[in-house]
């Protein structure tokens, strides 16, 4: 959910610096989700 919201904010913001930061945050959330999902035995 956090990743999805950060991506929405990144696409909505007009300030390119803030938009890039939101993209970075979204990417970090996605990586954490993948890592946790893998630890729980999920398949990707």
MODELLER restraints for C-alpha pairs under 7 A, 6 or more apart:
rsr = mdl.restraints
at = mdl.atoms
rsr.add(forms.Gaussian(group=physical.xy_distance, feature=features.Distance(at['CA:2:A'], at['CA:29:A']), mean=6.76, stdev=0.5))
rsr.add(forms.Gaussian(group=physical.xy_distance, feature=features.Distance(at['CA:3:A'], at['CA:26:A']), mean=4.42, stdev=0.5))
rsr.add(forms.Gaussian(group=physical.xy_distance, feature=features.Distance(at['CA:3:A'], at['CA:29:A']), mean=5.30, stdev=0.5))
rsr.add(forms.Gaussian(group=physical.xy_distance, feature=features.Distance(at['CA:3:A'], at['CA:30:A']), mean=6.01, stdev=0.5))
rsr.add(forms.Gaussian(group=physical.xy_distance, feature=features.Distance(at['CA:6:A'], at['CA:22:A']), mean=5.37, stdev=0.5))
rsr.add(forms.Gaussian(group=physical.xy_distance, feature=features.Distance(at['CA:6:A'], at['CA:23:A']), mean=6.75, stdev=0.5))
rsr.add(forms.Gaussian(group=physical.xy_distance, feature=features.Distance(at['CA:6:A'], at['CA:25:A']), mean=6.62, stdev=0.5))
rsr.add(forms.Gaussian(group=physical.xy_distance, feature=features.Distance(at['CA:6:A'], at['CA:26:A']), mean=5.16, stdev=0.5))
rsr.add(forms.Gaussian(group=physical.xy_distance, feature=features.Distance(at['CA:7:A'], at['CA:22:A']), mean=6.62, stdev=0.5))
rsr.add(forms.Gaussian(group=physical.xy_distance, feature=features.Distance(at['CA:7:A'], at['CA:23:A']), mean=6.11, stdev=0.5))
rsr.add(forms.Gaussian(group=physical.xy_distance, feature=features.Distance(at['CA:7:A'], at['CA:26:A']), mean=5.89, stdev=0.5))
rsr.add(forms.Gaussian(group=physical.xy_distance, feature=features.Distance(at['CA:9:A'], at['CA:22:A']), mean=6.65, stdev=0.5))
rsr.add(forms.Gaussian(group=physical.xy_distance, feature=features.Distance(at['CA:10:A'], at['CA:19:A']), mean=4.23, stdev=0.5))
rsr.add(forms.Gaussian(group=physical.xy_distance, feature=features.Distance(at['CA:10:A'], at['CA:20:A']), mean=6.77, stdev=0.5))
rsr.add(forms.Gaussian(group=physical.xy_distance, feature=features.Distance(at['CA:10:A'], at['CA:22:A']), mean=5.07, stdev=0.5))
rsr.add(forms.Gaussian(group=physical.xy_distance, feature=features.Distance(at['CA:10:A'], at['CA:23:A']), mean=5.85, stdev=0.5))
rsr.add(forms.Gaussian(group=physical.xy_distance, feature=features.Distance(at['CA:11:A'], at['CA:19:A']), mean=6.88, stdev=0.5))
rsr.add(forms.Gaussian(group=physical.xy_distance, feature=features.Distance(at['CA:13:A'], at['CA:19:A']), mean=5.63, stdev=0.5))
